[in-house]
Amino acid sequence: MAPGVNNQVHSTDHAVVDVLPRDITTLPHVLGSDLIEYLATASMGTRSRPEVWDPFMEAAYVIDPGRWYRTSFDATPERSVTRWLPPDESGLATVAICSQGSETAVLIRHGSRSDRTVVGDPASRRERP
């Protein structure tokens, strides 16, 4: 074993964490500039590859840094969905991040239901009517 490694922990040991709903705290509102910073941090994985489309940065571009966004968070042990909803009647896009296992998708919903929704993950880009 390497120096500084805990000799009591073995590769077969498993940590079990019991997460309860009260353990997860999501702020009810977030300032757009903080949301942009969060999305920019999440996009770090594709910054070294500029030829790869980055849905996190595209989501950051549609956020108004001076507006407050309502936060909505839903999770099960298998998946989570975090949404940031703009002020009512603002005409700004809603941004959501959906995670399931190792897969993550960014959804950007512009305006009304008749407008387009951009769905993306770091590997692809699709548009839905």
PyMOL commands that place a pseudoatom at each C-alpha (Angstrom):
pseudoatom trace, name=CA, resn=MET, resi=1, chain=A, elem=C, hetatm=0, pos=[0.000, 0.000, 0.000]
pseudoatom trace, name=CA, resn=ALA, resi=2, chain=A, elem=C, hetatm=0, pos=[1.081, 3.548, -0.658]
pseudoatom trace, name=CA, resn=PRO, resi=3, chain=A, elem=C, hetatm=0, pos=[2.172, 5.751, 2.255]
pseudoatom trace, name=CA, resn=GLY, resi=4, chain=A, elem=C, hetatm=0, pos=[-0.708, 7.672, 3.816]
pseudoatom trace, name=CA, resn=VAL, resi=5, chain=A, elem=C, hetatm=0, pos=[-3.358, 5.150, 2.781]
pseudoatom trace, name=CA, resn=ASN, resi=6, chain=A, elem=C, hetatm=0, pos=[-5.654, 3.900, 5.536]
pseudoatom trace, name=CA, resn=ASN, resi=7, chain=A, elem=C, hetatm=0, pos=[-4.718, 0.264, 6.082]
pseudoatom trace, name=CA, resn=GLN, resi=8, chain=A, elem=C, hetatm=0, pos=[-8.207, -0.469, 7.476]
pseudoatom trace, name=CA, resn=VAL, resi=9, chain=A, elem=C, hetatm=0, pos=[-10.104, 0.186, 4.224]
pseudoatom trace, name=CA, resn=HIS, resi=10, chain=A, elem=C, hetatm=0, pos=[-10.253, -2.579, 1.649]
pseudoatom trace, name=CA, resn=SER, resi=11, chain=A, elem=C, hetatm=0, pos=[-11.455, -2.450, -1.937]
pseudoatom trace, name=CA, resn=THR, resi=12, chain=A, elem=C, hetatm=0, pos=[-14.346, -4.751, -1.042]
pseudoatom trace, name=CA, resn=ASP, resi=13, chain=A, elem=C, hetatm=0, pos=[-15.738, -2.350, 1.583]
pseudoatom trace, name=CA, resn=HIS, resi=14, chain=A, elem=C, hetatm=0, pos=[-18.882, -0.489, 0.532]
pseudoatom trace, name=CA, resn=ALA, resi=15, chain=A, elem=C, hetatm=0, pos=[-20.261, 2.715, 1.929]
pseudoatom trace, name=CA, resn=VAL, resi=16, chain=A, elem=C, hetatm=0, pos=[-24.037, 2.927, 2.240]
pseudoatom trace, name=CA, resn=VAL, resi=17, chain=A, elem=C, hetatm=0, pos=[-25.683, 6.312, 2.556]
pseudoatom trace, name=CA, resn=ASP, resi=18, chain=A, elem=C, hetatm=0, pos=[-29.341, 6.632, 3.480]
pseudoatom trace, name=CA, resn=VAL, resi=19, chain=A, elem=C, hetatm=0, pos=[-30.510, 9.966, 2.040]
pseudoatom trace, name=CA, resn=LEU, resi=20, chain=A, elem=C, hetatm=0, pos=[-33.831, 11.296, 3.253]
pseudoatom trace, name=CA, resn=PRO, resi=21, chain=A, elem=C, hetatm=0, pos=[-35.839, 14.112, 1.619]
pseudoatom trace, name=CA, resn=ARG, resi=22, chain=A, elem=C, hetatm=0, pos=[-34.995, 16.474, 4.489]
pseudoatom trace, name=CA, resn=ASP, resi=23, chain=A, elem=C, hetatm=0, pos=[-31.272, 15.910, 3.759]
pseudoatom trace, name=CA, resn=ILE, resi=24, chain=A, elem=C, hetatm=0, pos=[-31.504, 17.563, 0.341]
pseudoatom trace, name=CA, resn=THR, resi=25, chain=A, elem=C, hetatm=0, pos=[-31.783, 21.317, 0.360]
pseudoatom trace, name=CA, resn=THR, resi=26, chain=A, elem=C, hetatm=0, pos=[-32.493, 23.263, -2.803]
pseudoatom trace, name=CA, resn=LEU, resi=27, chain=A, elem=C, hetatm=0, pos=[-32.744, 27.017, -2.616]
pseudoatom trace, name=CA, resn=PRO, resi=28, chain=A, elem=C, hetatm=0, pos=[-36.214, 28.169, -3.706]
pseudoatom trace, name=CA, resn=HIS, resi=29, chain=A, elem=C, hetatm=0, pos=[-34.732, 30.999, -5.809]
pseudoatom trace, name=CA, resn=VAL, resi=30, chain=A, elem=C, hetatm=0, pos=[-31.372, 31.591, -7.459]
pseudoatom trace, name=CA, resn=LEU, resi=31, chain=A, elem=C, hetatm=0, pos=[-29.973, 34.717, -9.088]
pseudoatom trace, name=CA, resn=GLY, resi=32, chain=A, elem=C, hetatm=0, pos=[-29.275, 34.299, -12.793]
pseudoatom trace, name=CA, resn=SER, resi=33, chain=A, elem=C, hetatm=0, pos=[-25.590, 35.195, -12.413]
pseudoatom trace, name=CA, resn=ASP, resi=34, chain=A, elem=C, hetatm=0, pos=[-25.149, 32.380, -9.851]
pseudoatom trace, name=CA, resn=LEU, resi=35, chain=A, elem=C, hetatm=0, pos=[-26.949, 29.971, -12.174]
pseudoatom trace, name=CA, resn=ILE, resi=36, chain=A, elem=C, hetatm=0, pos=[-24.648, 30.965, -15.045]
pseudoatom trace, name=CA, resn=GLU, resi=37, chain=A, elem=C, hetatm=0, pos=[-21.624, 30.307, -12.823]
pseudoatom trace, name=CA, resn=TYR, resi=38, chain=A, elem=C, hetatm=0, pos=[-23.020, 26.871, -11.882]
pseudoatom trace, name=CA, resn=LEU, resi=39, chain=A, elem=C, hetatm=0, pos=[-23.647, 25.942, -15.534]
pseudoatom trace, name=CA, resn=ALA, resi=40, chain=A, elem=C, hetatm=0, pos=[-20.182, 27.166, -16.560]
pseudoatom trace, name=CA, resn=THR, resi=41, chain=A, elem=C, hetatm=0, pos=[-18.628, 24.988, -13.854]
pseudoatom trace, name=CA, resn=ALA, resi=42, chain=A, elem=C, hetatm=0, pos=[-20.696, 22.002, -15.026]
pseudoatom trace, name=CA, resn=SER, resi=43, chain=A, elem=C, hetatm=0, pos=[-19.420, 22.514, -18.577]
pseudoatom trace, name=CA, resn=MET, resi=44, chain=A, elem=C, hetatm=0, pos=[-15.749, 22.190, -17.609]
pseudoatom trace, name=CA, resn=GLY, resi=45, chain=A, elem=C, hetatm=0, pos=[-15.664, 18.682, -19.077]
pseudoatom trace, name=CA, resn=THR, resi=46, chain=A, elem=C, hetatm=0, pos=[-16.040, 19.913, -22.666]
pseudoatom trace, name=CA, resn=ARG, resi=47, chain=A, elem=C, hetatm=0, pos=[-13.987, 23.117, -22.513]
pseudoatom trace, name=CA, resn=SER, resi=48, chain=A, elem=C, hetatm=0, pos=[-10.821, 21.319, -23.530]
pseudoatom trace, name=CA, resn=ARG, resi=49, chain=A, elem=C, hetatm=0, pos=[-12.625, 20.093, -26.666]
pseudoatom trace, name=CA, resn=PRO, resi=50, chain=A, elem=C, hetatm=0, pos=[-13.987, 23.212, -28.418]
pseudoatom trace, name=CA, resn=GLU, resi=51, chain=A, elem=C, hetatm=0, pos=[-15.292, 21.178, -31.366]
pseudoatom trace, name=CA, resn=VAL, resi=52, chain=A, elem=C, hetatm=0, pos=[-17.806, 19.481, -29.039]
pseudoatom trace, name=CA, resn=TRP, resi=53, chain=A, elem=C, hetatm=0, pos=[-21.169, 21.222, -28.622]
pseudoatom trace, name=CA, resn=ASP, resi=54, chain=A, elem=C, hetatm=0, pos=[-21.649, 22.181, -24.976]
pseudoatom trace, name=CA, resn=PRO, resi=55, chain=A, elem=C, hetatm=0, pos=[-25.280, 22.162, -23.778]
pseudoatom trace, name=CA, resn=PHE, resi=56, chain=A, elem=C, hetatm=0, pos=[-24.318, 23.629, -20.398]
pseudoatom trace, name=CA, resn=MET, resi=57, chain=A, elem=C, hetatm=0, pos=[-22.831, 26.735, -22.006]
pseudoatom trace, name=CA, resn=GLU, resi=58, chain=A, elem=C, hetatm=0, pos=[-25.805, 27.048, -24.363]
pseudoatom trace, name=CA, resn=ALA, resi=59, chain=A, elem=C, hetatm=0, pos=[-28.059, 26.975, -21.300]
pseudoatom trace, name=CA, resn=ALA, resi=60, chain=A, elem=C, hetatm=0, pos=[-25.901, 29.639, -19.623]
pseudoatom trace, name=CA, resn=TYR, resi=61, chain=A, elem=C, hetatm=0, pos=[-26.363, 31.925, -22.651]
pseudoatom trace, name=CA, resn=VAL, resi=62, chain=A, elem=C, hetatm=0, pos=[-30.171, 31.980, -22.251]
pseudoatom trace, name=CA, resn=ILE, resi=63, chain=A, elem=C, hetatm=0, pos=[-30.075, 32.961, -18.552]
pseudoatom trace, name=CA, resn=ASP, resi=64, chain=A, elem=C, hetatm=0, pos=[-30.563, 36.632, -17.602]
pseudoatom trace, name=CA, resn=PRO, resi=65, chain=A, elem=C, hetatm=0, pos=[-27.874, 37.309, -14.959]
pseudoatom trace, name=CA, resn=GLY, resi=66, chain=A, elem=C, hetatm=0, pos=[-29.944, 39.999, -13.235]
pseudoatom trace, name=CA, resn=ARG, resi=67, chain=A, elem=C, hetatm=0, pos=[-33.196, 38.031, -12.803]
pseudoatom trace, name=CA, resn=TRP, resi=68, chain=A, elem=C, hetatm=0, pos=[-34.262, 35.597, -10.092]
pseudoatom trace, name=CA, resn=TYR, resi=69, chain=A, elem=C, hetatm=0, pos=[-35.188, 32.038, -11.117]
pseudoatom trace, name=CA, resn=ARG, resi=70, chain=A, elem=C, hetatm=0, pos=[-37.431, 29.653, -9.162]
pseudoatom trace, name=CA, resn=THR, resi=71, chain=A, elem=C, hetatm=0, pos=[-35.855, 26.278, -8.471]
pseudoatom trace, name=CA, resn=SER, resi=72, chain=A, elem=C, hetatm=0, pos=[-37.659, 22.954, -8.740]
pseudoatom trace, name=CA, resn=PHE, resi=73, chain=A, elem=C, hetatm=0, pos=[-35.968, 19.693, -7.759]
pseudoatom trace, name=CA, resn=ASP, resi=74, chain=A, elem=C, hetatm=0, pos=[-37.316, 16.141, -8.132]
pseudoatom trace, name=CA, resn=ALA, resi=75, chain=A, elem=C, hetatm=0, pos=[-35.334, 12.997, -7.414]
pseudoatom trace, name=CA, resn=THR, resi=76, chain=A, elem=C, hetatm=0, pos=[-35.584, 9.273, -7.040]
pseudoatom trace, name=CA, resn=PRO, resi=77, chain=A, elem=C, hetatm=0, pos=[-32.710, 6.884, -6.331]
pseudoatom trace, name=CA, resn=GLU, resi=78, chain=A, elem=C, hetatm=0, pos=[-32.377, 6.370, -10.119]
pseudoatom trace, name=CA, resn=ARG, resi=79, chain=A, elem=C, hetatm=0, pos=[-32.702, 9.918, -11.472]
pseudoatom trace, name=CA, resn=SER, resi=80, chain=A, elem=C, hetatm=0, pos=[-32.892, 13.615, -10.649]
pseudoatom trace, name=CA, resn=VAL, resi=81, chain=A, elem=C, hetatm=0, pos=[-34.350, 16.634, -12.418]
pseudoatom trace, name=CA, resn=THR, resi=82, chain=A, elem=C, hetatm=0, pos=[-33.462, 20.199, -11.458]
pseudoatom trace, name=CA, resn=ARG, resi=83, chain=A, elem=C, hetatm=0, pos=[-35.378, 23.029, -13.150]
pseudoatom trace, name=CA, resn=TRP, resi=84, chain=A, elem=C, hetatm=0, pos=[-34.801, 26.757, -13.082]
pseudoatom trace, name=CA, resn=LEU, resi=85, chain=A, elem=C, hetatm=0, pos=[-37.942, 28.665, -14.020]
pseudoatom trace, name=CA, resn=PRO, resi=86, chain=A, elem=C, hetatm=0, pos=[-37.748, 32.326, -15.063]
pseudoatom trace, name=CA, resn=PRO, resi=87, chain=A, elem=C, hetatm=0, pos=[-40.142, 34.982, -13.743]
pseudoatom trace, name=CA, resn=ASP, resi=88, chain=A, elem=C, hetatm=0, pos=[-43.703, 34.584, -15.070]
pseudoatom trace, name=CA, resn=GLU, resi=89, chain=A, elem=C, hetatm=0, pos=[-44.400, 36.429, -18.326]
pseudoatom trace, name=CA, resn=SER, resi=90, chain=A, elem=C, hetatm=0, pos=[-40.679, 37.242, -18.763]
pseudoatom trace, name=CA, resn=GLY, resi=91, chain=A, elem=C, hetatm=0, pos=[-40.352, 35.360, -22.046]
pseudoatom trace, name=CA, resn=LEU, resi=92, chain=A, elem=C, hetatm=0, pos=[-37.081, 33.850, -20.791]
pseudoatom trace, name=CA, resn=ALA, resi=93, chain=A, elem=C, hetatm=0, pos=[-36.199, 30.175, -21.243]
pseudoatom trace, name=CA, resn=THR, resi=94, chain=A, elem=C, hetatm=0, pos=[-36.620, 27.478, -18.620]
pseudoatom trace, name=CA, resn=VAL, resi=95, chain=A, elem=C, hetatm=0, pos=[-33.488, 25.378, -18.068]
pseudoatom trace, name=CA, resn=ALA, resi=96, chain=A, elem=C, hetatm=0, pos=[-33.465, 21.849, -16.645]
pseudoatom trace, name=CA, resn=ILE, resi=97, chain=A, elem=C, hetatm=0, pos=[-30.745, 19.297, -15.955]
pseudoatom trace, name=CA, resn=CYS, resi=98, chain=A, elem=C, hetatm=0, pos=[-31.780, 15.644, -15.916]
pseudoatom trace, name=CA, resn=SER, resi=99, chain=A, elem=C, hetatm=0, pos=[-29.423, 13.000, -14.557]
pseudoatom trace, name=CA, resn=GLN, resi=100, chain=A, elem=C, hetatm=0, pos=[-29.807, 9.251, -14.582]
pseudoatom trace, name=CA, resn=GLY, resi=101, chain=A, elem=C, hetatm=0, pos=[-26.826, 7.144, -13.650]
pseudoatom trace, name=CA, resn=SER, resi=102, chain=A, elem=C, hetatm=0, pos=[-23.822, 8.468, -15.540]
pseudoatom trace, name=CA, resn=GLU, resi=103, chain=A, elem=C, hetatm=0, pos=[-25.999, 10.178, -18.177]
pseudoatom trace, name=CA, resn=THR, resi=104, chain=A, elem=C, hetatm=0, pos=[-26.838, 13.897, -17.976]
pseudoatom trace, name=CA, resn=ALA, resi=105, chain=A, elem=C, hetatm=0, pos=[-29.034, 15.932, -20.301]
pseudoatom trace, name=CA, resn=VAL, resi=106, chain=A, elem=C, hetatm=0, pos=[-29.669, 19.668, -20.445]
pseudoatom trace, name=CA, resn=LEU, resi=107, chain=A, elem=C, hetatm=0, pos=[-33.108, 20.869, -21.552]
pseudoatom trace, name=CA, resn=ILE, resi=108, chain=A, elem=C, hetatm=0, pos=[-33.795, 24.441, -22.642]
pseudoatom trace, name=CA, resn=ARG, resi=109, chain=A, elem=C, hetatm=0, pos=[-37.449, 25.382, -23.144]
pseudoatom trace, name=CA, resn=HIS, resi=110, chain=A, elem=C, hetatm=0, pos=[-38.067, 28.672, -24.904]
pseudoatom trace, name=CA, resn=GLY, resi=111, chain=A, elem=C, hetatm=0, pos=[-41.373, 30.470, -24.325]
pseudoatom trace, name=CA, resn=SER, resi=112, chain=A, elem=C, hetatm=0, pos=[-44.677, 28.699, -24.881]
pseudoatom trace, name=CA, resn=ARG, resi=113, chain=A, elem=C, hetatm=0, pos=[-45.330, 25.054, -25.717]
pseudoatom trace, name=CA, resn=SER, resi=114, chain=A, elem=C, hetatm=0, pos=[-45.407, 25.936, -29.411]
pseudoatom trace, name=CA, resn=ASP, resi=115, chain=A, elem=C, hetatm=0, pos=[-41.764, 27.057, -29.315]
pseudoatom trace, name=CA, resn=ARG, resi=116, chain=A, elem=C, hetatm=0, pos=[-38.864, 24.643, -29.657]
pseudoatom trace, name=CA, resn=THR, resi=117, chain=A, elem=C, hetatm=0, pos=[-37.154, 22.783, -26.870]
pseudoatom trace, name=CA, resn=VAL, resi=118, chain=A, elem=C, hetatm=0, pos=[-33.448, 22.004, -27.204]
pseudoatom trace, name=CA, resn=VAL, resi=119, chain=A, elem=C, hetatm=0, pos=[-32.409, 18.740, -25.603]
pseudoatom trace, name=CA, resn=GLY, resi=120, chain=A, elem=C, hetatm=0, pos=[-28.743, 17.956, -25.315]
pseudoatom trace, name=CA, resn=ASP, resi=121, chain=A, elem=C, hetatm=0, pos=[-26.052, 15.985, -23.695]
pseudoatom trace, name=CA, resn=PRO, resi=122, chain=A, elem=C, hetatm=0, pos=[-22.340, 16.453, -24.265]
pseudoatom trace, name=CA, resn=ALA, resi=123, chain=A, elem=C, hetatm=0, pos=[-22.420, 13.801, -26.999]
pseudoatom trace, name=CA, resn=SER, resi=124, chain=A, elem=C, hetatm=0, pos=[-25.330, 14.980, -29.145]
pseudoatom trace, name=CA, resn=ARG, resi=125, chain=A, elem=C, hetatm=0, pos=[-27.821, 17.697, -29.979]
pseudoatom trace, name=CA, resn=ARG, resi=126, chain=A, elem=C, hetatm=0, pos=[-31.476, 17.210, -30.875]
pseudoatom trace, name=CA, resn=GLU, resi=127, chain=A, elem=C, hetatm=0, pos=[-34.371, 19.597, -31.319]
pseudoatom trace, name=CA, resn=ARG, resi=128, chain=A, elem=C, hetatm=0, pos=[-37.959, 18.778, -30.470]
pseudoatom trace, name=CA, resn=PRO, resi=129, chain=A, elem=C, hetatm=0, pos=[-40.924, 20.795, -31.731]
for i in range(1, 129): cmd.bond("trace and resi %d" % i, "trace and resi %d" % (i + 1))
show_as sticks, trace
zoom trace
